[in-house]
Amino acid sequence: MSIDADVLIEMYLSLKQYIPQKDRQEAADSLMSVMVDLLGDGELREFGNSDPALKRALKEYAADDEEDIDEDEPHDE
């Protein structure tokens, strides 16, 4: 089953009105942690750029992902 980013964006924007403002970033972070496993890179960027909270969540995910890659690579000392 393929998930269309446009449908996800529409769903998120419709549902976020029911999430208190103070909880929206945490909700976006949780949602992004699920979406990274379901969407390709292009769709993930499209989804992440659709809302400021999702954009921050995507940036955090990208930063965490880069740290994981750096930790896996041997360092020359």
C-alpha positions in Angstrom: 0.0 0.0 0.0 1.3 3.4 -1.0 0.6 6.5 1.1 0.2 9.7 -0.8 1.9 12.7 0.9 -0.9 15.0 -0.2 -3.5 12.8 1.7 -1.3 12.8 4.8 -0.9 16.5 4.7 -4.6 17.0 4.4 -5.3 14.6 7.2 -2.7 16.3 9.5 -3.9 19.8 8.8 -7.5 18.7 9.5 -6.7 16.9 12.7 -4.2 19.4 14.2 -7.0 21.8 15.1 -8.0 19.2 17.8 -4.5 19.2 19.3 -3.9 21.9 21.9 -1.3 24.4 20.7 1.1 23.4 23.6 1.0 19.8 22.5 1.4 20.2 18.7 5.2 20.0 18.5 5.2 16.7 20.5 2.4 15.4 18.3 4.4 16.4 15.2 7.5 14.7 16.5 5.6 11.5 17.2 4.0 11.5 13.8 7.3 12.2 12.1 8.9 9.2 13.9 6.3 7.0 12.3 6.3 8.7 8.9 10.1 8.2 8.4 9.5 4.5 8.1 6.5 4.8 5.7 7.5 7.5 3.3 10.4 8.0 0.8 12.7 10.9 1.2 10.9 13.1 -1.3 7.5 12.5 0.2 8.9 12.9 3.7 10.3 16.3 2.8 7.0 17.3 1.2 5.1 16.2 4.3 7.5 17.8 6.7 7.4 21.2 4.8 3.6 21.4 5.1 3.5 22.8 8.6 6.0 24.6 10.9 5.8 21.9 13.7 6.4 19.1 11.1 9.2 21.1 9.6 10.9 21.3 13.0 10.3 17.6 13.6 11.8 16.8 10.2 14.9 18.9 11.0 15.3 17.1 14.3 15.0 13.8 12.6 17.6 14.7 10.0 20.0 15.9 12.7 19.5 12.7 14.7 20.0 10.6 11.5 23.2 12.4 10.7 24.5 11.8 14.3 23.7 8.1 13.9 25.6 7.9 10.6 28.6 9.8 12.2 28.6 7.3 15.1 28.7 4.3 12.8 31.7 5.6 10.8 35.2 5.1 12.3 37.0 8.2 13.2 40.6 8.9 12.4 42.5 10.1 15.5 
